[in-house]
Amino acid sequence: MSPTRRTMLKAAGVLSISTIAGCTSNAANPGGDDSGTPDGGDGSDSGGDGDGSGLPTDGNDSGGAGGTRPEGTGGPGAVLSNTDESPELPVVPSVELTEAVATDDHPPQLRVTVTNKSDRTVGIGEGRDVFFQYVSDTDGELILLPADGEYDAEAGCWRLAESIAVTEEYRTVALEPGESTAKLVNLYATPGEDACLPVGEFRFEATYNVLSESMESQQQATWGFSLSLE
């Protein structure tokens, strides 16, 4: 079985999620249940030098190391700096940025999609981890939270005022052959003394368990990605 996590939130139902009485813990990435966060629209931090795009004219290209971000934003811009190859499993995870820049209206946001590439129905777990819900980066400075809940964080700063607790249970997701399911997650800084979202590169990982009918793990792999905030 795979890890699980911490707080009580509203169940984020999108697909076939079944709850199994079982607990696990994952201190390294506090991921794992239902709460939510504000939704955002689409954003990107591309730019240039005095091109009328609303970016500072400092001669840097946005979206890469040392890049810029639109003026008037409340925080850094996010770039997917690295994404792992697909694991050797019947399911294929993927991630994309839907809000690349932190503003007063929304933090950076990602969409995590899991696709069943096999010709049979599969169950995967843990059902929150595989969508990176409640998963922290490997250094514990950032956390990804479901984009349909509310959290105590100052708008534009997006640092949580207190830690998020997650219920200790093991959830599974059932995917039909060829089926894809996606969830939005928003990026927050974990509680601490720093002002807002930190800059730097941050690694996120989750364990994917493909389950048998008896809910035992048949196949397991770790998959993840790195985000650069600048």
Secondary structure in CASP SS format (residue, H / E / C, confidence):
PFRMAT SS
TARGET T0000
AUTHOR 0000-0000-0000
METHOD secondary structure of the structure
MODEL  1
M C 1.00
S C 1.00
P C 1.00
T C 1.00
R C 1.00
R C 1.00
T E 1.00
M C 1.00
L C 1.00
K C 1.00
A C 1.00
A C 1.00
G C 1.00
V C 1.00
L C 1.00
S E 1.00
I E 1.00
S E 1.00
T E 1.00
I E 1.00
A C 1.00
G C 1.00
C C 1.00
T C 1.00
S C 1.00
N C 1.00
A C 1.00
A C 1.00
N C 1.00
P C 1.00
G C 1.00
G C 1.00
D C 1.00
D C 1.00
S C 1.00
G C 1.00
T C 1.00
P C 1.00
D C 1.00
G C 1.00
G C 1.00
D C 1.00
G E 1.00
S C 1.00
D C 1.00
S C 1.00
G C 1.00
G C 1.00
D C 1.00
G C 1.00
D C 1.00
G C 1.00
S C 1.00
G C 1.00
L C 1.00
P C 1.00
T C 1.00
D C 1.00
G C 1.00
N C 1.00
D C 1.00
S C 1.00
G C 1.00
G C 1.00
A C 1.00
G C 1.00
G C 1.00
T C 1.00
R C 1.00
P C 1.00
E C 1.00
G C 1.00
T C 1.00
G C 1.00
G C 1.00
P C 1.00
G E 1.00
A E 1.00
V E 1.00
L E 1.00
S E 1.00
N E 1.00
T E 1.00
D C 1.00
E C 1.00
S C 1.00
P C 1.00
E C 1.00
L C 1.00
P C 1.00
V E 1.00
V E 1.00
P E 1.00
S E 1.00
V E 1.00
E E 1.00
L E 1.00
T E 1.00
E E 1.00
A C 1.00
V E 1.00
A C 1.00
T C 1.00
D C 1.00
D C 1.00
H C 1.00
P C 1.00
P C 1.00
Q E 1.00
L E 1.00
R E 1.00
V E 1.00
T E 1.00
V E 1.00
T E 1.00
N E 1.00
K C 1.00
S C 1.00
D C 1.00
R C 1.00
T C 1.00
V E 1.00
G E 1.00
I E 1.00
G E 1.00
E C 1.00
G C 1.00
R C 1.00
D H 1.00
V H 1.00
F H 1.00
F C 1.00
Q C 1.00
Y C 1.00
V E 1.00
S E 1.00
D C 1.00
T C 1.00
D C 1.00
G C 1.00
E C 1.00
L E 1.00
I E 1.00
L E 1.00
L E 1.00
P E 1.00
A C 1.00
D C 1.00
G C 1.00
E C 1.00
Y C 1.00
D C 1.00
A E 1.00
E C 1.00
A C 1.00
G C 1.00
C C 1.00
W C 1.00
R E 1.00
L E 1.00
A C 1.00
E C 1.00
S C 1.00
I C 1.00
A C 1.00
V E 1.00
T C 1.00
E C 1.00
E C 1.00
Y E 1.00
R E 1.00
T E 1.00
V E 1.00
A E 1.00
L E 1.00
E C 1.00
P C 1.00
G C 1.00
E C 1.00
S E 1.00
T E 1.00
A E 1.00
K E 1.00
L E 1.00
V E 1.00
N E 1.00
L E 1.00
Y E 1.00
A E 1.00
T C 1.00
P C 1.00
G C 1.00
E C 1.00
D C 1.00
A C 1.00
C C 1.00
L C 1.00
P C 1.00
V C 1.00
G E 1.00
E E 1.00
F E 1.00
R E 1.00
F E 1.00
E E 1.00
A E 1.00
T E 1.00
Y E 1.00
N E 1.00
V E 1.00
L E 1.00
S C 1.00
E C 1.00
S C 1.00
M C 1.00
E C 1.00
S E 1.00
Q E 1.00
Q E 1.00
Q E 1.00
A E 1.00
T E 1.00
W E 1.00
G E 1.00
F E 1.00
S E 1.00
L E 1.00
S E 1.00
L E 1.00
E C 1.00
END
